[in-house]
């Protein structure tokens, strides 16, 4: 699986998987390897420019997440940052 490999690099993972909470194997991988993951979600996360708008609108929050240790998963829209439970 790719999540442990990316987590080993210390990178913040950004995905467009708005339904990440339903993918329990991926959430378990995040938890097990201490990954840090942000899922762009919401209706506005459908195209490249819209996704860039979400990232730029929430840039300060991205910087804050870079300072945090994992594991964590957050769902991000233009106006909100919401934690996704890591419990099985």
FENTAFEN-V947163 format. One line per field, one symbol per residue. ss: DSSP state (A for helix, B for strand, O for the rest). burial: b if it has 9 or more other ideal C-beta (glycine too) atoms within 8 Angstrom, else e. Layout:
ss=???
burial=???
This chain:
ss=OAAAAAAAOOOBBBBOOOOAAAOAAAAAAAAAAOOBBBBBOOOOOOOAAAAAAAAAAOAAAAAAAAOOOOOBBBBBOOOOBBBOOOOO
burial=eebbebbeeeebbebeebebbebeebbbbbeebebbbbbbebebbeeeebbebbbeebeebbeebeeeebbbbbbbbeeeeeebebee
